Amino acid sequence: MENQLLKKLLTFSLIALMLAGCNNPGKQNKGTTADGKQASVEVEVFDPVKIRDQIIEIIQKTPKGVEVVDLLNQSGASFILDLTIPFDASEKMLTNTAKALGFGMYGFDLKYASVYNRGDIASRIKDIENKLIGELGLNEMMDVGKKYGEQIEKNKSSKDSLNALTNQLVNDYHQQMAKSDHPGTYALVTIGVNVEALYVLSQIALFSEDNTQFLQLMSNQHERVKSLSQLLEIMSGDETVKPYFESMRPVIEFFEKNSTIGNKELKAIAPEIEKVRNSMI
């Protein structure tokens, strides 16, 4: 008799647990209210706006991605089109996270092409950037993008004008996004710019015959990687960003352990940077 009672109690307990597991995971059941209605509390959704000041502070301390382009140009490195994001890659960027990261990566490539007087490439990239701006709903930036797009097209054969225009464009984008209601997008764009900067630099260092200068530049990227780590960590509250943070961990840990980078270290870290970058396109 006692065994039968025990079995019934166990069965009832299992059923109760199964029913509890079927509840909406977005809520926690809190019983019923005084009027007989079910009480529940919503699980908090990640909202970048609530950490806007923290995001802006990190971005302001982050080394500018376009600085890498100027350093590459000064070192005598050549422009390598194959290192830039393919034009048609933007068609595969379906989520807002992918589009924001892509916007940042294309932004680096825009500066890269401009410094090397590749106005033909810069003009096409600007069109892609304008498309992504519209798809991301960054209305406050659309006029800026269109204005510079027209000017870049008109001055694409002039290296000095092209370089000056892209510098102004980058500064205007930063100012617009810093005061916008899209801090999460701003963070992702910044991540995209700097991942592309690390990728292009590491690949040029990897395949240059005399890469002494590039190894020094790689050894100076610790602050950039640190900022990327901070931005990815706080943005990983968004489930669509978390995989990128996980893929970036080997790069972060590498730079934490290695103060300087020689050829041996470069051969180890360049493929890891490439994995992160390619996962974003």
Protein Blocks (a to p, Z undefined) as FASTA:
>chain_A
ZZmmmmmmmmmmmmmmmmmmmpcfkbccebjafkopacddddddddfklmmmmmmmmmmm
pccfklmmmmmmmnopacdfklpccfklmmmmmbfklmmmmmmmmmmmmmmmmmnopakl
mmmmmmmmmmmmmmnopaklmmmmmmmmmmmmmmmmpmklmmmmmmmmmmmmmmmmmmmc
blklmmmmmmmmmmmmmmmmmmmmmmpmblmlmmmmmmmmmmmmmmmmmmmmmmmmpmkl
mmmmmmmmmmmmmmmmmmbdcfklmmmmmmmmmmmmmmmZZ
